[in-house]
Amino acid sequence: MRNLLERIGLGRPDLRAWAMYDLANSAFQTTIIAAVFPIYYRRVAAGGLAEADAMSRFAWATTIAILIVAIVAPVLGAVADYSAIKKRLLAIFAGIGISACFAMFWITEGEWLFALTLFVIGNVGVAGSIVFYESLLPHLARGADLDRVSSAGYAIGYLGGGILLAINLLMIQRPELFGLADAGMGTRLSFASVGVWWLVFMMPLMIVVPEPGALVSARRERVSLMRGVRGLMQTFRELRKYRQALLFLFAFLLYNDGIQTMIRVASIYGESIGLDSGAMITALLMTQFIGVPAAFGFGALAGRIGPKAGVFLGLGVYTLISALGYYMTTATHFFLLAILVGLVQGGTQALSRSLFASMIPRQKSSEFFAFFGVFERYAGVLGPAVFAMVVSYSGSGRNAILAVLFFFVAGAALLVPVNVAAGRREARAAEDLIEASH
């Protein structure tokens, strides 16, 4: 068992505890963002709205949530680097998201504004917590281990999100097994179950993973938001020194836009073209379990062909998915596309995370991962916003899903000139300089 854990990048207790947070927050990604909430929102909370209006408002709510995180996270990331509070900030944002999940139990028919408000709050919580979760990675793993540890985190996340989604699906389709009155009660309880799951499985990280120390130069300075703002502005200026990491961020901004949009609109798009909701949730559940070995496989593949080539492979499959999604008409088509997504989604995102981590100085991981989070969340802004505008203009979700193809192609084109080896040299030289100055 120990040899197996070593091979997949989880040989130490702190690495396993860190990866457990992927398992914790993935329940929100699956049940709230991808599968159950969008369908419940469309059928119940927004039941009195026209189809195009309901879909457009859902996309705009996603945009608002991501904008909030994109504005706040960089400043908090700078504060976290100048003080030992990464885990504390992670816990605060997680608490916000968990509270939103519990409150979703009270969403009933016609309450689309209440539902979307909680959806925004929950998204802010999960996205903010992930910024500080990912900023811990460079402190726990280095070199080639980054790809394996990051991929293992995504794989465990797929497993956890899939297990709870399976339980939630059973609660909705067979409520009598749980002593529930109907599917509506099962659905509302599934939202609360996400909060419980998230709270329980974040505990290993909070207990086992050590809090990285503050930057040496700031230990005698008073920690404040203004200190964070000054540190953030300094990081903006320093980004010019990390040209390869910066170029990668712009490529990531584009192609991750497509990935995030696919995750967030798949269910509501399928609902709009008349697909069976039970079949769609089952397909998304299947995606989770396919994603477990696929994410591990991408981690191993990166050791052979490199993480950049692995990302290119994933983007090629996503381009195909977007094109085929335009022609989707049956639940069988949805299942086939879900299989393709499961094969590449976790691996592409995991390799993107580890690739970026390898090109930044670890002493500024929170600030740089806050930027990573900004680019990741702004990607989530553009995609749903474009989707919403295309739906509003054309009245068709098919045209909107086809428009997502642009982000994969453009992102891949910008990724081509990224020199990973040069980026890693820049980061290691910066680390040595920081150490020497202190």
C-alpha angles and dihedrals in degrees: 000000000000091000091050092050090049091052094052093045100255102102096126128062093235091054091051091048091049092050091051089072088065086057090048100051096035089077087068091048093053107034100031106028105028114023128009107023097052091053094044090048093051097044102035116012094039096027092124095052127091114258096249092046093050093049093045094049091049091053092047091050088055089050093052093050093051093048091055092054092043090057099043104035100067093055092046089046090056090049090051092054092051093049136029097256106107092116093044092054090045089054093048094053092043089052090054091052094044091051090052090053092053091048091053088073087078096057110118139169117319095006096119094143093052090046094051092045090056090043090056092047092048092049091051089051097049096041093047093049092050091057090062094037092056092044088065092061099081089052092055104040137028138190118349091356090072093071093048096045094045092048091047089054092054091046092052088046091055090050094049095044090048095050094052092042089054090052091047091049090053090049090054100041097036105026092158090069088065096041091254125147099228147336091278092061090045090053094049091048089050089062091053091046089061089060092050093047092048093050095048099046096045089064097082091059093047092049105035109027111083120232109248114238124256122259107283094232091057101047093097095042125092111256112233143142089259089056087051092050091051091048090049093052089049090051090052088056092045093053088082087068091058100054097158093050090048093049089049090052091057091049089047090049090061105040095039087054087066093046094050092046092052091051094048103042103034096095098040090046091051090048091052093056093048104258119158110264094216091053092048094051090047090051092050089049089053089052090059095054094043087052093061099068091029093058091048088047092054090051090054092043091054088061089060106036101017129253094271093058089046091056090050090054091053093048091052091056092046091054088055091048093053093050093047091046090066090063097041113129108151140049088248089061089050090052092051093050090046089056091053091048091050091053095057112016102083095036094051093049094043093052090047090055095047093042091056092044090056092055100051133073109256092222089070098038097128094051093045094043088049086058088046088051091048092052090044093049095041085053085057088051096055098045100051090039091054089044091051093048094048091049091048093047100041101023089226131107090199093068089047095052090050090052089062089070089076092067094056094048095044093045092051091049091054092046093058097080095045108119104207096185092052091048092053092049090052091052096048091048090051091050091053091049093050091049092047092050091057 
